[in-house]
């Protein structure tokens, strides 16, 4: 079984998932040398870590303001990518997302999802400020 790899950002540790049942798997470097071939704890399939395809990152700028979100760092033996502090997992930077959330009704928003939207607190704060200014 070839595991699936997910990664929230280029400088965040990858997570491995069973390609058959979707169970979380241990990281390959957490396995001890000489240990038997690793298997999925749920479905029992042998794990082929060496055949897993890593997440491919590329440079990314905010689609609204153009700030760098993911940058390429030249290094040896190959370049690597790092995320800026404004990267929140999409193509919009933190500042533009906060501005968008402050100006948009949560029920009409296509970017975040209510009720688990992480910007609900920001939206409430912006609405309180606008009521106090009137």
N, C-alpha and C positions, 0 to 999 in steps of 0.2 A: 504494500500500500504506500502510495506517495502522499506525504502530508501536504496540507495547504498551509501557507504562511500569510499572516496578516501583520501589519505594522502601522501604528497610528501616526508616526512621524519618522523621518529618516534618522534621527538620533534617539530613537526609542527602541527598546529590545523587541525583537520579533516574537510572535506567538505562533505556535504550531498546533494544527488541528488535524484530526484523523480525516483522511479523504473518504472514508466509508461511512462512519457514524457521526462525525463532527465533534468527537470528544477532544478535550484539551490534552495536549501531549507535553512531556518534559522537553526542555531544550536539549539539543544534541550534545552540547558541551557539559551538561549536568550528569551525563552517563559516565560510569566508571569504566576505565580500561579493563579489558578482559571479561567484562560482564557479558552475559548471553545477549543475543540479538534482541533489540528492544521491540516490544509489542504494545499494541493499543490496550489500555486498561479496560475498555468497554467491549470492543468486538473481537479482540485477540489477534488481529492481523499483524504481521511483521511490518515494522516501520522502515522505510528506505529513505532516510534523511538525505543521503547524497543525491537523490533524484529530485528533491524539492526545488522549486523555482523561487528565488528570493524576489521580494518586492522591488520593482524598478522605479527609481526616483528620477526626477528631472527638475531643472530650475523652474520656479513658479513665482509669478508676481501677482499682486492683488488685481483683480479684473476691474476694480473701480478706481483706485488711486495709484496703482503701479508700484507700491512698496514691495521689496523683496520678501518673499515668504519662505522659499526654499532656495538655498544657494549652493553652488558647486565649489568645493574646496579642493584645490590641486594637491595631490599627495602621492605617495609611493605605496604600493605598486600601481594603484589606480586612483582616480579621483573619487571623492565621496561627497555626500550631500548632508547639509545640516539645515534645520528649520530655525527661523527667527522666532523671537518671543511673540510676534504678532500672528504666527501660524496657528490656526485653531481647527485644522482638519479639512479645510475646503479652499476654494479659490478666492475667498474674500478675507481680508485681514481683520484683526480684532477691532480696530477703530471703526472701519466701515461697517462691520456687523453691528457694533454698538449704536452707531448712528442710524442704521437701518431699523434696528429694533425699537429705538426711541421714536421713530416717525411712523411706524407701521402698526396697525391693529393686529394682534396675534392671530386672530381667526382668519385674516386674509394673507398672512405671511407664507411665502413659498420657500423661505430659507430654513427657518426653524419649525419645529413641530410642537404644538401645545398638546398636552399639559407638561411634558417633560423638557420643555425648552429651557436651556441654561440661562437665557436672557430675560426670563420673566421678572426677576428682581430689578434689572435695569429698566425694563419697560414701566414697571410700577413707579420707580423713582422718577422717571421722566414725566409721567402723567401727574404725579404729586407736585412737581415743580411748576408745570403749566397751570394747574389749578390755583396754586399759591400766587402766581403772577397776575392772575385776572382780578 
